[in-house]
């Protein structure tokens, strides 16, 4: 019986150990991602698409932008803002 109890506990211990290893490996990867995101010379942003009541794409919201994006577009402090007018004017003829 004691052996059965040990066998029942072992998967949980392995699961806990895997979680610890995973959390250790995740932080450096996140740090590398954020450093790359900040330092690349190309403008880059992450946005979410916003749909209207019919399900059609209607707008987007800036979630993250890197410094190169701000420099290349001239758009400053746009995180959290919507991408529609007047933030970004439509090209003439559209």
Secondary structure, DSSP 8 states (H G I E B T S, - for coil): -HHHHHHHHHHHHHHHHHHHHHHHHHHHHHHHHHHHHHH-SS--EEEEEEE-TTS-EEEEEEEEE-HHHHHHH---S-TT-BSSTTSS---TT-
